[in-house]
Amino acid sequence: MGKDKSKKPTTDTKKDAKNGAKNGAKNGVAKVSNSVYEAELFRLQTELVKVQEWVRATGARIVILFEGRDAAGKGGTIKRITEYLSPRSVRIAALPAPGDREKGEWYFQRYISHLPTKGEIVLFDRSWYNRAGVERVMGFCTPHEETLFLRQCPLFEQMLIDDGIMLRKYWFSVSEGEQLRRFKSRLSDPLRRWKLSPMDMESIYRWEDYSRAKDDMMIHTDTPNSPWFEVESHIKKHARLNMISHLLSTIPYEEVELEKVVIPERPQIGNYRRPPRDLSNFVPDFATSLLGDKEG
C-alpha cells in the first residue's frame, strides 16, 4: 500500500522544522519554514503522481470533495494537488449556479454527469453540499428541499461507494478573524480581487448562520462509510500538507511500473527545406526587450 512512503528527515530538516517560528507564527503556532514546506510538498506531489498512475492502471475511481468557509484555502490546495497531474485523468469540477433547467432537475442530477469513469479522479471545488450551506443560509432552497437533501445525501453517497467509487470529503475550517484578514488581502491584490463577490461579503454577516448549517450538515452526513475530515487551515501551508498527506494515507495505491519509453536516434534529414521565415507571422520578441540596452 502507498500510505506512507516518507523518508526519515535529515538532521538539517529536523532543525529547520524546529526553528520554523523564525518565519513567523500564528496564534502561537510555529510555521514550517519555506524550505521544509517546499521539500515536503514536492514529495507529496510525487506520491500523487503515483496515485494517478495507479488509478489509470487499475481503473479505480476517486471523488474528492472540498467544502468549507470562504477563503479557507480550498482552491490553493486543489491547485497544489493537480499541479503535476494530467488533466486527461484528473479533473476539477467547479460548477456555476444552476440554470433554469437544472433547477427543475433532481438535485443530484447535475453532479452525476461529472462523476469519474474508470481511471479518473475528480476534485469537486464545492459540491452537492451547496444545498446544506449557501442555499440554506441565503434562502435559495426551501426548508423542505434542505430536509430532503439531508435525508437523500447519505443514501446517494452510499450508492457511489457501493459502485466502487472512493469518496473523500474534506471540510476546510478557518477562524472568523482570519477569514476577514484574507478578504481584506484579496481586496488590495489585483490578481485575487476576482475571488471576492457579494456572496463572500454576506458570509461575514452570516457567520453564525453558516456555523449552524455546517453543524446540521455534519450530524446528517458524517457517516461511518462516508466520513467528513476537517482541515484546520489557519496556516495555509500547513493545511495543504496535512490534507494531501491524509488523502494519500486513505488510498491503497501502489507504485505502478510504467511502460519503458525509448527515445530514438534523430533520423537523417532528407530533402525537406523549411519555408523562408518571412512567410510566417512570429510573435514579437518581448522577452529580449526586458534585457534593456546592453550598449548603454
Backbone bond lengths (Angstrom), bond angles and torsions (degrees), N, CA, C in turn:
res aa  C-N    CA-C-N  psi(-1)  N-CA   C-N-CA  omega(-1)  CA-C   N-CA-C  phi
1 M - - - 1.463 - - 1.524 110.67 -
2 G 1.330 117.08 153.60 1.450 120.75 -177.16 1.502 113.32 -101.86
3 K 1.329 117.18 41.08 1.453 118.80 -174.05 1.517 113.09 -72.50
4 D 1.308 118.25 -46.89 1.450 119.34 -175.91 1.507 109.88 -144.86
5 K 1.307 115.54 100.76 1.449 120.09 -178.29 1.522 110.36 -110.26
6 S 1.337 116.78 24.56 1.456 120.37 -177.30 1.508 111.43 -71.08
7 K 1.311 115.82 146.91 1.443 121.50 175.86 1.518 108.47 -90.54
8 K 1.328 116.15 156.00 1.443 119.06 177.34 1.518 109.00 -64.68
9 P 1.352 116.59 132.13 1.457 118.08 -178.78 1.517 111.68 -66.66
10 T 1.293 115.65 146.35 1.456 120.25 178.52 1.518 109.10 -74.50
11 T 1.338 115.77 168.35 1.453 120.01 178.63 1.521 110.92 -60.10
12 D 1.346 116.12 -39.90 1.459 120.05 179.58 1.518 111.24 -64.07
13 T 1.355 115.85 -40.49 1.460 119.48 -179.91 1.520 111.04 -64.74
14 K 1.350 116.19 -42.24 1.463 120.04 178.82 1.524 110.28 -60.80
15 K 1.326 115.45 -44.20 1.451 120.75 -179.15 1.515 110.39 -64.56
16 D 1.342 115.46 -39.94 1.452 120.67 -179.98 1.522 111.30 -63.00
17 A 1.343 115.32 -42.33 1.459 120.05 179.99 1.521 110.99 -67.08
18 K 1.340 115.99 -40.12 1.453 120.92 -178.66 1.513 111.38 -64.02
19 N 1.311 115.19 -34.14 1.454 119.34 -178.54 1.521 112.79 -96.22
20 G 1.341 115.75 21.54 1.460 119.63 -177.45 1.510 113.62 -60.64
21 A 1.332 117.00 -22.24 1.455 119.48 -178.45 1.518 112.19 -61.43
22 K 1.339 116.57 -19.90 1.459 119.47 179.09 1.516 111.24 -61.64
23 N 1.342 116.77 -25.64 1.459 120.76 179.59 1.516 111.91 -86.14
24 G 1.343 116.52 5.25 1.455 120.15 -178.89 1.506 110.58 106.96
25 A 1.331 116.17 159.83 1.459 121.27 179.99 1.513 109.12 -143.08
26 K 1.331 115.35 156.34 1.450 121.41 177.09 1.520 108.42 -123.37
27 N 1.330 115.54 128.59 1.464 120.61 -179.45 1.518 111.79 53.24
28 G 1.315 116.41 35.64 1.457 119.58 177.83 1.509 114.50 78.66
29 V 1.332 117.59 2.02 1.465 121.33 179.90 1.521 109.23 -95.76
30 A 1.332 116.49 121.61 1.458 120.07 -179.66 1.526 110.21 -67.83
31 K 1.319 115.34 140.45 1.461 120.88 178.20 1.522 109.46 -95.79
32 V 1.325 115.68 141.80 1.458 118.79 175.84 1.524 108.04 -64.35
33 S 1.318 115.58 149.12 1.456 119.58 179.56 1.522 109.54 -68.89
34 N 1.309 115.72 160.81 1.462 120.43 179.18 1.525 111.68 -60.96
35 S 1.339 116.74 -36.92 1.466 119.47 -178.50 1.525 111.11 -66.98
36 V 1.339 116.46 -40.61 1.475 119.85 177.50 1.523 109.83 -66.63
37 Y 1.337 115.88 -43.32 1.470 119.74 -179.96 1.522 111.73 -59.78
38 E 1.319 116.85 -49.44 1.459 120.53 -177.40 1.532 111.40 -63.32
39 A 1.333 116.42 -41.21 1.467 119.58 -179.09 1.522 111.19 -66.30
40 E 1.326 116.78 -44.03 1.468 119.69 -178.28 1.524 111.13 -71.95
41 L 1.326 117.25 -37.74 1.463 119.85 176.96 1.515 110.57 -60.63
42 F 1.335 116.93 -43.79 1.462 120.02 179.78 1.524 110.77 -63.39
43 R 1.337 117.26 -38.77 1.470 119.99 177.99 1.526 110.60 -63.33
44 L 1.325 116.30 -43.12 1.456 120.07 179.48 1.528 111.12 -66.45
45 Q 1.328 117.04 -39.07 1.463 120.36 178.01 1.530 111.19 -65.24
46 T 1.317 116.06 -32.98 1.464 119.77 175.52 1.519 110.26 -63.47
47 E 1.322 116.61 -39.77 1.465 120.70 177.64 1.530 110.80 -67.83
48 L 1.329 116.89 -35.39 1.465 120.03 178.03 1.521 111.05 -63.22
49 V 1.327 116.87 -35.83 1.465 120.19 175.73 1.531 109.54 -62.92
50 K 1.324 117.28 -39.86 1.464 120.76 177.26 1.521 110.77 -63.85
51 V 1.337 116.64 -38.89 1.470 120.23 176.33 1.516 110.29 -61.20
52 Q 1.330 116.24 -44.63 1.462 120.73 178.67 1.519 111.51 -56.70
53 E 1.321 117.08 -46.60 1.462 120.44 -178.82 1.524 111.12 -68.14
54 W 1.328 117.15 -35.07 1.469 120.37 177.20 1.528 110.44 -66.33
55 V 1.338 116.30 -40.27 1.471 120.63 178.37 1.522 109.88 -63.38
56 R 1.325 117.20 -42.40 1.464 120.28 178.49 1.517 111.41 -62.88
57 A 1.327 116.08 -43.29 1.463 120.19 -174.96 1.523 112.68 -72.27
58 T 1.315 116.45 -34.33 1.468 119.93 -174.76 1.519 113.70 -97.51
59 G 1.339 117.00 -13.74 1.457 119.49 -176.59 1.513 113.02 77.22
60 A 1.319 116.75 19.06 1.458 120.45 179.06 1.519 110.41 -66.37
61 R 1.324 116.03 158.77 1.463 122.48 177.04 1.525 108.00 -128.33
62 I 1.325 115.80 129.11 1.463 120.28 -178.16 1.525 109.26 -128.59
63 V 1.329 115.74 134.09 1.460 122.71 174.73 1.520 107.56 -122.46
64 I 1.336 116.09 127.87 1.463 121.47 179.70 1.524 108.03 -122.69
65 L 1.318 116.60 122.67 1.455 121.95 179.77 1.527 110.13 -100.26
66 F 1.322 115.82 133.28 1.463 122.16 176.99 1.530 107.80 -115.96
67 E 1.312 115.63 112.14 1.451 121.39 178.45 1.520 108.80 -128.96
68 G 1.334 116.70 169.81 1.449 120.13 177.47 1.510 112.27 142.55
69 R 1.301 114.30 -174.90 1.462 121.04 -178.77 1.525 110.97 -64.07
70 D 1.322 115.57 154.66 1.465 120.03 171.70 1.523 108.44 -62.18
71 A 1.337 115.96 140.44 1.469 123.72 179.06 1.521 112.54 66.74
72 A 1.329 117.32 23.36 1.468 120.28 -179.51 1.520 113.24 -87.18
73 G 1.331 117.76 -3.85 1.459 119.77 175.81 1.514 115.61 101.59
74 K 1.322 117.77 15.18 1.467 120.23 -179.70 1.525 111.18 -64.02
75 G 1.333 116.03 -48.10 1.460 119.80 -176.91 1.515 112.88 -62.70
76 G 1.322 117.47 -40.69 1.456 120.65 179.11 1.513 112.21 -64.38
77 T 1.329 116.41 -37.10 1.464 120.04 178.57 1.523 110.55 -68.99
78 I 1.322 116.70 -42.86 1.462 120.63 177.85 1.530 110.11 -59.53
79 K 1.320 116.16 -41.22 1.469 120.80 179.84 1.524 110.96 -60.17
80 R 1.339 116.96 -43.62 1.467 119.66 -179.58 1.518 111.69 -69.98
81 I 1.316 118.14 -32.53 1.462 120.77 179.06 1.523 110.69 -66.66
82 T 1.310 116.57 -43.15 1.467 120.56 -172.94 1.524 113.72 -90.97
83 E 1.316 118.08 -2.12 1.469 121.85 -171.62 1.522 113.43 -52.98
84 Y 1.333 118.39 -41.63 1.464 121.62 -176.30 1.535 112.40 -112.28
85 L 1.320 117.01 11.92 1.458 120.17 -177.72 1.523 110.82 -98.33
86 S 1.322 115.70 158.34 1.462 121.27 -177.43 1.525 110.66 -82.25
87 P 1.333 117.41 128.19 1.472 119.50 177.01 1.522 112.97 -67.58
88 R 1.331 116.95 -9.33 1.469 119.90 177.10 1.521 111.77 -76.21
89 S 1.324 116.76 -23.19 1.458 118.89 -178.51 1.523 113.02 -124.59
90 V 1.339 116.93 -9.84 1.457 120.90 177.78 1.526 107.79 -126.49
91 R 1.319 116.38 114.13 1.462 120.89 -175.04 1.523 111.03 -116.73
92 I 1.338 115.19 151.50 1.462 121.99 173.56 1.521 107.60 -108.77
93 A 1.315 116.15 127.24 1.459 121.59 177.00 1.525 107.92 -108.68
94 A 1.322 115.86 108.57 1.464 121.85 177.86 1.521 106.80 -125.21
95 L 1.297 116.60 88.54 1.460 121.44 -171.25 1.525 111.66 -78.88
96 P 1.345 117.04 140.13 1.467 120.70 174.93 1.525 110.14 -76.13
97 A 1.309 115.99 -179.70 1.469 119.82 176.71 1.529 109.26 -60.67
98 P 1.320 118.53 143.27 1.467 120.72 -177.67 1.521 112.52 -65.13
99 G 1.345 114.71 143.41 1.460 119.92 175.75 1.516 110.69 -82.73
100 D 1.337 115.90 -178.04 1.468 120.55 -177.59 1.527 111.53 -60.37
101 R 1.323 116.69 -42.25 1.463 119.36 -179.75 1.517 110.95 -64.57
102 E 1.350 115.84 -43.53 1.464 119.63 -178.02 1.523 111.91 -66.76
103 K 1.321 116.53 -30.26 1.466 119.56 177.62 1.527 111.78 -65.44
104 G 1.326 115.70 -23.26 1.464 119.63 179.44 1.510 113.51 -90.44
105 E 1.348 117.88 -3.03 1.452 121.84 -179.06 1.530 110.78 -88.48
106 W 1.334 114.95 167.53 1.462 119.80 167.29 1.518 107.13 -57.56
107 Y 1.315 117.58 137.23 1.462 120.51 -169.26 1.530 112.86 -54.53
108 F 1.328 118.39 -42.77 1.464 121.22 -175.43 1.532 112.93 -77.39
109 Q 1.327 116.78 -8.51 1.462 121.04 -170.97 1.522 112.72 -59.90
110 R 1.336 117.29 -43.52 1.468 120.03 -176.04 1.529 111.97 -69.06
111 Y 1.316 116.93 -21.94 1.461 119.70 179.52 1.525 112.19 -84.74
112 I 1.312 116.27 -27.59 1.460 120.31 -177.31 1.525 111.71 -60.48
113 S 1.332 116.57 -37.69 1.466 119.50 -177.90 1.522 112.59 -67.21
114 H 1.318 117.47 -13.77 1.466 120.84 -179.65 1.527 112.45 -99.70
115 L 1.313 117.59 0.94 1.462 120.20 179.08 1.528 110.25 -68.34
116 P 1.326 117.37 153.66 1.467 120.01 -175.76 1.522 113.42 -76.12
117 T 1.319 115.35 151.64 1.453 121.28 167.39 1.525 107.07 -93.31
118 K 1.315 117.84 -176.24 1.465 120.45 -178.60 1.523 110.49 -60.79
119 G 1.319 115.57 134.24 1.454 120.62 178.22 1.513 114.49 83.89
120 E 1.334 117.53 17.89 1.462 120.72 -177.51 1.528 112.19 -125.31
121 I 1.322 114.41 154.25 1.459 123.27 172.15 1.521 107.13 -123.75
122 V 1.334 116.87 132.41 1.459 121.32 177.48 1.517 108.95 -123.00
123 L 1.340 115.02 128.08 1.457 121.60 176.95 1.521 108.09 -106.33
124 F 1.311 117.44 118.24 1.457 121.95 179.32 1.530 109.24 -92.07
125 D 1.338 115.82 111.72 1.453 121.63 174.05 1.527 106.61 -84.43
126 R 1.303 115.26 89.41 1.467 126.66 -163.25 1.527 107.95 71.43
127 S 1.309 115.02 153.40 1.458 118.81 -168.43 1.516 110.74 -148.17
128 W 1.342 114.81 -152.71 1.458 119.33 178.46 1.530 111.93 -64.21
129 Y 1.311 117.40 -11.64 1.463 119.77 178.63 1.519 112.53 -74.81
130 N 1.320 118.21 0.21 1.459 120.24 171.64 1.530 111.08 -55.29
131 R 1.320 115.49 -34.39 1.468 119.28 -177.69 1.518 111.37 -64.50
132 A 1.324 116.94 -36.77 1.463 120.28 -178.48 1.523 112.14 -83.94
133 G 1.342 116.99 -8.35 1.459 120.55 -178.26 1.506 112.26 -114.22
134 V 1.345 115.05 -95.89 1.458 119.43 -173.11 1.530 112.64 -62.40
135 E 1.347 117.94 -36.46 1.466 118.93 -178.54 1.520 110.96 -67.33
136 R 1.309 116.38 -38.54 1.471 119.55 177.70 1.524 110.83 -67.82
137 V 1.336 116.17 -49.97 1.462 120.58 -174.52 1.526 111.72 -65.50
138 M 1.344 116.60 -40.40 1.463 120.62 -175.84 1.525 112.87 -89.53
139 G 1.313 117.33 -0.17 1.457 120.26 177.79 1.508 114.29 76.64
140 F 1.352 117.25 23.63 1.464 120.72 179.90 1.533 112.40 -82.14
141 C 1.314 117.09 -7.28 1.468 121.05 174.37 1.517 107.93 -136.35
142 T 1.304 115.90 160.84 1.466 120.57 179.63 1.520 109.76 -84.90
143 P 1.334 117.72 160.60 1.470 119.68 175.38 1.524 112.53 -56.55
144 H 1.328 116.54 -35.15 1.470 119.94 178.37 1.524 110.54 -65.59
145 E 1.342 117.35 -42.29 1.464 120.68 179.59 1.523 111.54 -64.17
146 E 1.324 116.32 -37.95 1.461 119.16 178.21 1.527 111.02 -68.02
147 T 1.326 116.35 -42.80 1.472 120.49 178.53 1.522 110.50 -61.71
148 L 1.327 116.18 -41.94 1.458 120.55 178.49 1.520 110.40 -63.09
149 F 1.334 116.95 -40.50 1.456 120.63 178.48 1.523 110.97 -61.50
150 L 1.311 117.19 -47.95 1.463 120.80 -177.52 1.526 111.56 -63.23
151 R 1.320 116.64 -27.37 1.462 119.68 177.26 1.521 111.53 -80.91
152 Q 1.343 117.10 -37.46 1.460 120.58 -175.93 1.522 112.95 -83.17
153 C 1.339 117.41 -29.33 1.462 120.87 -172.10 1.531 113.37 -57.27
154 P 1.340 119.64 -49.73 1.468 118.23 178.27 1.523 112.76 -60.67
155 L 1.338 116.75 -33.32 1.466 120.13 178.26 1.523 110.36 -69.50
156 F 1.329 116.12 -42.37 1.465 121.53 178.87 1.526 110.11 -61.15
157 E 1.324 116.98 -47.09 1.461 120.47 -178.42 1.529 111.41 -67.42
158 Q 1.330 116.95 -33.95 1.454 119.21 177.26 1.523 110.92 -66.49
159 M 1.329 116.69 -33.62 1.464 120.37 176.25 1.533 110.37 -63.74
160 L 1.330 116.36 -41.36 1.464 119.54 178.51 1.531 110.22 -63.12
161 I 1.321 115.91 -44.68 1.466 120.70 -178.94 1.522 110.65 -64.87
162 D 1.336 116.61 -43.43 1.469 120.59 179.66 1.523 111.56 -61.41
163 D 1.336 116.59 -28.39 1.467 120.33 -179.60 1.523 111.94 -85.05
164 G 1.341 116.79 0.42 1.455 119.91 174.78 1.513 115.90 103.67
165 I 1.329 117.99 -0.36 1.463 120.62 178.78 1.526 109.73 -75.90
166 M 1.324 116.42 133.45 1.463 121.31 173.47 1.519 107.82 -87.38
167 L 1.316 116.55 113.09 1.459 122.39 -175.96 1.520 109.85 -107.27
168 R 1.344 115.83 126.73 1.451 121.45 178.01 1.529 108.29 -126.31
169 K 1.338 116.73 132.78 1.462 121.40 -175.63 1.529 109.58 -123.50
170 Y 1.338 115.90 123.48 1.459 121.10 -178.38 1.529 110.63 -122.75
171 W 1.332 114.69 131.59 1.461 121.54 176.70 1.526 108.36 -111.56
172 F 1.342 116.63 118.41 1.455 121.78 -179.79 1.526 109.13 -91.46
173 S 1.326 115.02 121.24 1.456 121.57 -175.22 1.518 110.53 -109.34
174 V 1.328 116.31 138.61 1.464 121.11 178.60 1.528 107.80 -145.08
175 S 1.299 116.58 150.11 1.459 120.24 -178.41 1.518 110.95 -74.14
176 E 1.330 115.53 161.39 1.459 121.04 -179.44 1.525 110.96 -62.19
177 G 1.329 116.29 -42.16 1.454 119.75 -179.27 1.514 113.12 -67.41
178 E 1.346 117.03 -39.90 1.457 120.65 179.69 1.524 110.95 -69.02
179 Q 1.332 116.90 -37.45 1.463 119.53 177.10 1.524 110.37 -60.72
180 L 1.335 117.12 -44.29 1.461 121.05 179.99 1.523 110.68 -63.61
181 R 1.337 116.78 -40.17 1.461 120.36 178.62 1.521 110.92 -61.14
182 R 1.345 116.96 -41.10 1.465 120.73 -179.66 1.524 111.12 -69.37
183 F 1.324 117.24 -36.73 1.459 119.94 176.09 1.527 110.42 -60.35
184 K 1.325 116.65 -45.58 1.458 120.80 -179.64 1.522 111.02 -64.28
185 S 1.336 116.40 -36.44 1.458 120.60 178.29 1.519 110.79 -64.50
186 R 1.324 117.15 -40.23 1.464 120.73 179.14 1.524 111.48 -66.38
187 L 1.329 115.65 -33.72 1.458 120.13 -176.08 1.522 111.71 -60.75
188 S 1.326 116.94 -32.40 1.461 120.88 -177.88 1.523 113.04 -101.90
189 D 1.325 117.12 7.83 1.462 121.39 -178.24 1.531 109.08 -109.27
190 P 1.347 118.43 110.72 1.475 119.77 -177.29 1.519 113.83 -63.54
191 L 1.347 117.87 -20.63 1.459 120.42 -179.98 1.520 112.64 -85.25
192 R 1.326 116.78 -17.24 1.468 119.78 -178.05 1.524 113.10 -122.20
193 R 1.308 116.32 3.48 1.471 120.00 -178.98 1.520 111.17 -59.14
194 W 1.326 116.88 -31.76 1.466 120.44 -178.01 1.525 112.11 -64.80
195 K 1.330 116.87 -19.05 1.463 119.98 -178.99 1.527 112.42 -72.80
196 L 1.327 117.34 -16.36 1.458 120.77 179.94 1.526 110.28 -88.14
197 S 1.314 115.86 136.18 1.456 121.24 179.14 1.527 108.63 -142.63
198 P 1.328 116.70 163.82 1.465 118.82 176.27 1.534 112.25 -55.18
199 M 1.328 116.25 -31.26 1.467 119.94 179.32 1.528 110.65 -66.25
200 D 1.346 116.24 -35.33 1.462 119.46 176.94 1.527 110.56 -64.23
201 M 1.328 116.65 -40.76 1.453 119.94 179.83 1.520 111.52 -65.41
202 E 1.314 116.35 -33.44 1.461 120.05 177.08 1.524 111.11 -64.13
203 S 1.342 116.24 -32.17 1.460 119.36 -178.93 1.524 112.22 -64.64
204 I 1.346 116.64 -24.08 1.463 120.39 176.90 1.525 109.52 -68.28
205 Y 1.325 116.33 -47.24 1.463 120.83 -177.62 1.532 112.16 -74.02
206 R 1.314 116.39 -24.47 1.465 119.97 -174.94 1.529 111.87 -109.34
207 W 1.308 117.07 31.36 1.467 121.48 -177.91 1.527 111.52 -54.76
208 E 1.317 117.21 -48.25 1.460 120.80 -177.81 1.523 111.36 -68.17
209 D 1.329 117.46 -36.00 1.465 120.36 177.96 1.531 110.35 -62.84
210 Y 1.337 116.08 -42.60 1.456 119.65 177.76 1.529 110.68 -66.16
211 S 1.320 117.27 -35.74 1.463 120.70 178.73 1.528 110.46 -63.56
212 R 1.322 116.79 -44.81 1.466 120.22 178.87 1.531 110.87 -64.60
213 A 1.325 115.98 -40.95 1.468 119.86 179.49 1.523 110.34 -62.63
214 K 1.338 116.72 -42.95 1.466 120.68 179.12 1.519 110.88 -63.20
215 D 1.332 117.21 -42.24 1.466 120.17 179.63 1.527 111.32 -61.91
216 D 1.330 117.05 -44.03 1.475 120.64 178.55 1.524 110.82 -64.10
217 M 1.333 116.08 -40.97 1.461 120.51 179.52 1.510 110.95 -61.01
218 M 1.331 116.98 -44.07 1.458 121.34 -179.09 1.529 111.24 -63.49
219 I 1.316 116.78 -40.16 1.464 120.41 -179.33 1.519 111.03 -58.39
220 H 1.336 116.28 -40.06 1.463 120.38 -174.63 1.526 114.27 -89.69
221 T 1.331 117.96 -25.52 1.474 119.07 -170.00 1.524 114.56 -119.70
222 D 1.330 118.44 -2.35 1.465 120.98 175.19 1.520 107.61 -88.12
223 T 1.320 115.85 87.84 1.462 121.73 -173.29 1.524 110.70 -109.05
224 P 1.334 117.90 160.62 1.468 120.32 179.32 1.528 113.33 -57.02
225 N 1.329 117.38 -37.81 1.464 120.44 -178.98 1.522 112.93 -83.82
226 S 1.316 116.83 -20.74 1.468 120.68 -178.49 1.530 109.11 -139.27
227 P 1.327 116.56 70.08 1.469 120.05 -175.26 1.523 113.16 -78.55
228 W 1.316 114.63 157.27 1.454 121.42 170.56 1.526 109.40 -91.38
229 F 1.321 116.60 144.05 1.453 121.78 173.31 1.528 107.57 -121.32
230 E 1.315 116.17 121.53 1.460 120.87 -177.72 1.526 110.74 -91.09
231 V 1.319 114.66 135.78 1.459 122.01 -179.45 1.522 108.09 -114.28
232 E 1.316 116.34 112.70 1.460 119.45 175.70 1.525 108.53 -74.27
233 S 1.325 116.32 116.91 1.466 119.53 -170.86 1.521 112.84 -117.94
234 H 1.331 116.44 32.61 1.464 119.12 176.38 1.522 110.16 -62.99
235 I 1.333 115.68 -33.84 1.469 121.05 173.51 1.526 106.12 -112.64
236 K 1.312 117.28 110.85 1.461 121.41 -171.70 1.523 113.17 -58.33
237 K 1.329 116.86 -44.21 1.458 119.62 -176.48 1.530 110.87 -64.98
238 H 1.323 116.62 -38.65 1.459 119.88 176.79 1.526 110.10 -63.79
239 A 1.337 115.78 -42.64 1.462 120.17 -178.72 1.527 111.07 -60.45
240 R 1.322 116.87 -41.29 1.470 120.04 -179.51 1.523 110.92 -64.18
241 L 1.319 116.07 -47.33 1.462 119.73 -179.99 1.522 110.85 -63.24
242 N 1.327 116.87 -43.57 1.460 120.65 -177.69 1.523 111.81 -64.66
243 M 1.340 115.86 -43.59 1.461 119.74 -177.05 1.518 111.29 -68.10
244 I 1.329 117.29 -47.30 1.463 120.37 -177.89 1.521 110.66 -65.57
245 S 1.324 116.80 -40.77 1.464 120.38 178.23 1.517 110.82 -60.87
246 H 1.328 115.97 -43.39 1.474 119.00 179.34 1.522 111.47 -65.66
247 L 1.326 116.28 -43.68 1.466 119.86 179.25 1.524 110.65 -55.77
248 L 1.320 116.53 -46.97 1.466 120.68 -180.00 1.529 111.36 -60.23
249 S 1.324 116.37 -36.10 1.471 120.02 -177.89 1.517 112.57 -70.38
250 T 1.337 117.81 -16.05 1.465 120.93 -177.58 1.524 113.51 -98.14
251 I 1.333 116.68 -4.42 1.466 120.10 -176.93 1.528 109.31 -109.56
252 P 1.316 118.07 123.66 1.479 121.19 -176.89 1.521 113.02 -81.03
253 Y 1.328 116.41 54.16 1.463 120.44 -176.25 1.521 111.31 -84.43
254 E 1.296 114.41 158.32 1.460 122.25 174.96 1.521 107.97 -132.93
255 E 1.300 116.01 154.46 1.462 119.49 178.75 1.524 109.67 -70.09
256 V 1.304 115.26 127.11 1.460 121.76 -176.99 1.524 109.23 -97.98
257 E 1.320 115.92 134.52 1.468 120.15 177.26 1.520 108.65 -74.00
258 L 1.300 115.89 117.43 1.460 120.81 -177.25 1.517 111.01 -79.66
259 E 1.318 114.54 152.65 1.458 120.07 177.12 1.524 109.67 -62.97
260 K 1.309 115.04 131.91 1.458 119.27 -177.48 1.532 110.16 -70.24
261 V 1.308 114.58 130.88 1.464 120.90 -179.73 1.523 108.71 -111.86
262 V 1.312 116.19 128.20 1.459 121.62 179.16 1.522 109.09 -113.41
263 I 1.316 115.38 123.21 1.462 119.50 178.46 1.531 108.33 -82.57
264 P 1.324 117.73 119.91 1.468 120.10 -175.91 1.527 111.89 -73.73
265 E 1.315 114.66 161.15 1.456 119.80 173.73 1.530 108.90 -65.24
266 R 1.311 114.95 145.33 1.459 118.78 -179.88 1.529 109.16 -64.89
267 P 1.346 117.30 127.66 1.476 119.11 -178.46 1.524 111.83 -69.30
268 Q 1.305 115.06 157.49 1.470 120.62 177.10 1.521 109.26 -67.06
269 I 1.319 115.09 134.71 1.462 119.39 179.47 1.521 109.66 -71.13
270 G 1.323 116.05 132.76 1.461 120.59 -179.54 1.524 110.70 -87.10
271 N 1.327 115.29 -135.31 1.465 118.91 -176.52 1.528 112.11 -99.24
272 Y 1.354 115.76 15.08 1.474 118.62 179.52 1.526 110.64 -69.83
273 R 1.318 115.01 136.22 1.460 120.99 175.02 1.523 109.01 -126.83
274 R 1.303 115.40 129.39 1.456 120.59 179.97 1.520 109.62 -69.63
275 P 1.341 117.58 139.45 1.473 119.94 177.78 1.527 110.37 -60.57
276 P 1.311 118.15 155.93 1.474 121.63 178.82 1.532 110.94 -54.70
277 R 1.333 116.91 141.94 1.461 121.50 -177.15 1.521 112.25 -61.84
278 D 1.332 117.29 -30.47 1.463 118.71 -176.03 1.526 112.88 -71.45
279 L 1.332 116.95 -4.19 1.467 120.24 175.83 1.528 111.86 -87.70
280 S 1.344 116.14 -9.33 1.465 120.82 -177.59 1.518 110.76 -106.31
281 N 1.303 116.17 154.70 1.461 122.47 177.00 1.528 108.98 -101.69
282 F 1.316 116.49 105.90 1.454 121.56 179.79 1.523 110.10 -97.32
283 V 1.327 116.08 147.88 1.458 119.20 174.97 1.524 107.99 -69.69
284 P 1.325 117.81 147.57 1.473 120.54 178.88 1.521 111.25 -59.10
285 D 1.322 116.37 150.00 1.459 122.31 -179.00 1.526 109.40 -82.52
286 F 1.313 115.58 71.52 1.464 121.64 -178.89 1.532 111.34 -63.07
287 A 1.341 117.30 -38.68 1.458 121.29 -176.15 1.514 112.00 -58.03
288 T 1.342 116.17 -42.38 1.463 120.05 -178.94 1.530 111.57 -63.95
289 S 1.331 116.36 -30.66 1.466 119.32 -179.86 1.527 112.10 -65.37
290 L 1.343 116.46 -20.67 1.452 120.04 179.75 1.538 111.90 -75.40
291 L 1.333 116.52 -15.08 1.461 119.74 -179.24 1.527 112.09 -75.02
292 G 1.320 116.80 -17.29 1.458 119.92 -179.43 1.511 111.68 79.36
293 D 1.300 114.58 -175.71 1.463 121.38 -179.58 1.529 108.66 -87.85
294 K 1.330 116.97 103.03 1.470 120.72 -177.60 1.526 111.68 -66.06
295 E 1.341 115.94 -26.59 1.455 118.19 -177.39 1.533 112.34 -78.69
296 G 1.372 115.27 -19.48 1.443 118.09 -178.17 1.515 113.30 -79.66
